[in-house]
Amino acid sequence: MRLCQLSIAILVTGALSSLPSCWSESDSDSVSRKDCERLREHLIDVRMQSVTSDHAQHRIAIASSLDESFLSSCVDGMTSSYVECAHAARDSDALAACAAPPAP
């Protein structure tokens, strides 16, 4: 159980920490803390879709991995277009597509 929580926390944190490098410099509009809090809740919900047991404990583990440092990096580095895309994503594949570079 603890190993599963740790694995989920590492997976979520690792995936999200790599996202800022995917954003375009030209898309530098600002994002509010409230936008980032909404996004954090949505990311937790998306991640919970694959959880089959111990839901409360998994939710706590995922939420703890998206702590204040996530909110700070979101406000300081995410664009509104990324936040909108990620918030509209209904699964992990759609989230990954938000961070993908645009097609030529």
C-alpha positions in Angstrom: 0.0 0.0 0.0 2.7 2.6 1.0 4.7 1.5 -2.0 1.7 2.2 -4.3 1.2 5.6 -2.7 4.9 6.5 -3.2 4.8 5.3 -6.8 1.8 7.4 -7.6 3.3 10.5 -6.0 6.6 10.0 -7.8 4.8 9.5 -11.1 2.6 12.5 -10.8 5.4 14.8 -9.5 7.8 13.6 -12.2 5.4 14.1 -15.0 4.3 17.5 -13.9 7.8 18.8 -13.2 8.8 18.1 -16.8 5.9 20.1 -18.3 7.3 23.7 -18.0 10.0 22.8 -20.5 7.3 22.0 -23.1 5.7 25.4 -23.1 6.4 28.0 -25.7 8.0 31.3 -24.7 5.6 33.2 -26.9 2.7 31.9 -24.9 3.5 33.7 -21.7 0.2 34.9 -20.5 -0.3 34.8 -16.7 -2.2 32.3 -14.6 -3.8 33.0 -11.3 -3.3 31.0 -8.1 -7.1 30.1 -8.2 -6.6 28.7 -11.8 -3.7 26.6 -10.5 -5.7 25.4 -7.5 -8.5 24.3 -9.9 -6.0 22.6 -12.1 -4.5 20.8 -9.2 -7.9 19.4 -8.2 -8.6 18.4 -11.8 -5.2 16.6 -12.1 -5.9 14.7 -8.9 -9.3 13.6 -10.3 -7.8 12.5 -13.6 -5.1 10.5 -11.8 -7.7 8.9 -9.5 -9.4 7.4 -12.6 -6.9 4.5 -12.6 -7.0 3.9 -8.8 -8.9 0.7 -8.0 -8.6 0.5 -4.2 -7.8 2.6 -1.2 -9.1 5.8 -2.8 -8.8 8.1 0.1 -5.2 7.2 0.8 -4.3 7.5 -2.9 -6.0 10.9 -3.1 -3.9 12.1 -0.1 -0.7 10.8 -1.7 -1.4 12.5 -5.0 -2.5 15.7 -3.4 0.6 15.8 -1.2 2.8 15.5 -4.3 1.0 18.6 -5.8 1.8 20.8 -2.9 2.7 24.5 -2.6 5.7 24.0 -4.9 3.3 22.8 -7.7 1.2 25.9 -7.2 4.2 28.2 -7.3 5.5 26.7 -10.5 2.1 26.8 -12.0 1.6 30.5 -11.3 5.2 31.4 -12.3 5.6 29.1 -15.3 2.4 27.8 -16.8 0.4 29.6 -19.5 -3.3 30.1 -19.5 -3.6 28.1 -22.7 -1.9 25.1 -21.1 -4.0 25.4 -18.0 -7.2 25.5 -20.1 -6.1 22.5 -22.2 -5.1 20.5 -19.1 -8.3 21.4 -17.3 -10.3 20.2 -20.3 -8.4 16.9 -20.5 -10.4 13.9 -19.3 -7.5 11.4 -19.1 -3.7 11.1 -18.9 -3.3 10.9 -22.7 -5.2 14.1 -23.2 -3.0 15.7 -20.5 0.1 14.6 -22.3 -1.2 16.1 -25.5 -1.5 19.5 -23.8 2.3 19.5 -23.3 3.2 18.2 -26.7 4.8 20.6 -29.1 2.5 21.9 -31.8 2.6 20.1 -35.1 4.5 21.9 -37.9 
